[in-house]
Amino acid sequence: MSENRTLTGIPGFLVGHWTHAEARTGCTVILCPPEGAVASASFLGPSPGTREGVLLSPDKKIERIHALLLTGGSAFGLGAAGGVVRVLEERGVGHQTPWARVPLVPAAVIYDLGVGRADIRPGEAQGEHAARTASADPVPRGLVGAGTGATAGKYLGDGGVPGGLGSVLLERHGVRVGALAVVNPIGDVLDERGGVLAGPGVGPGAAAFTPGDVQNTTLIAVVTEHTLSKSECRRLADAAQAALARVIHPSHTPWDGDSAFVLSAATLPPADPLLLVALVQEAVCAAVRDAVRAARTD
């Protein structure tokens, strides 16, 4: 069996998808270890769609979450988190309160309603399916899960090209991070040499196009075993956002609502912070490119 070089190569994290190929939408669930993962996030752009995003701010009391949902369907898709919560409650996973364990499941969405069918979106049943089928197997990539209707390079006013979902695992000097990307930007995706990997490549201004209400969002999840505080997770989430500017051009535009999450299982000692920043940024770029390349083969 070949080595797992996707996010699920980090022990304790499981990934499951629900995909509707005809409607070009879906959702992806990352399940954390049962005790949860220390987590924070960074949101850039004027149009992020999130659930429990405020909870992830370093100044908020709760440190650990139990799953993360990335989904299509715009605001409708946030309802899929309810199905994930149901599965975790059945398994006795959640934040202990005096009367019940409460699973904490932040979520973020992309806008894919104009790609396939706008009347079919992920909901509770679909989120439940993704959670129940989540596994430690290598993450299926391409036009799957939340990446099913993701597109890139849309600044000329057409439908762009498939963006997809990608995932990688990187290791340097015994330090490992896994990343998963749902690639739905208005800008082009660049390859390792700065050439255009996805999109028209002519740059904004080539046509008089104003996206208007069209929403474009790239979603990033990064996980590690190494112990991090909530504030450190936030700083790495900011670093993940900075990495998007290396691989997407233009990035963080007025029509993007990019969301980056960093989760720590906290099962290994802290790693060198400079090395972690470098690995997170390399992994984000690699996961974005992996999404586009995997989507081309679907």
Sequence and secondary structure as in RCSB ss.txt:
>XXXX:A:sequence
MSENRTLTGIPGFLVGHWTHAEARTGCTVILCPPEGAVASASFLGPSPGTREGVLLSPDKKIERIHALLLTGGSA
FGLGAAGGVVRVLEERGVGHQTPWARVPLVPAAVIYDLGVGRADIRPGEAQGEHAARTASADPVPRGLVGAGTGA
TAGKYLGDGGVPGGLGSVLLERHGVRVGALAVVNPIGDVLDERGGVLAGPGVGPGAAAFTPGDVQNTTLIAVVTE
HTLSKSECRRLADAAQAALARVIHPSHTPWDGDSAFVLSAATLPPADPLLLVALVQEAVCAAVRDAVRAARTD
>XXXX:A:secstr
     SGGGSTT EEEEEEETTTTEEEEEEE  TT EEEEEEE SS   EESTGGGSTTSS  EESEEEEESSHH
HHGGGHHHHHHHHHHTT SEE SS EE    EEE   TTTS TT    HHHHHHHHHT BSS    BS GGGTT 
EE  TTSS  EE  EEEEEEEETTEEEEEEEE   SSEEE TTS EEES  S TTSS    TT  B  EEEEEEE
E   HHHHHHHHHHHHHHHHHHEES S TTB  EEEEEEEEEE    HHHHHHHHHHHHHHHHHHHHHHHHH 
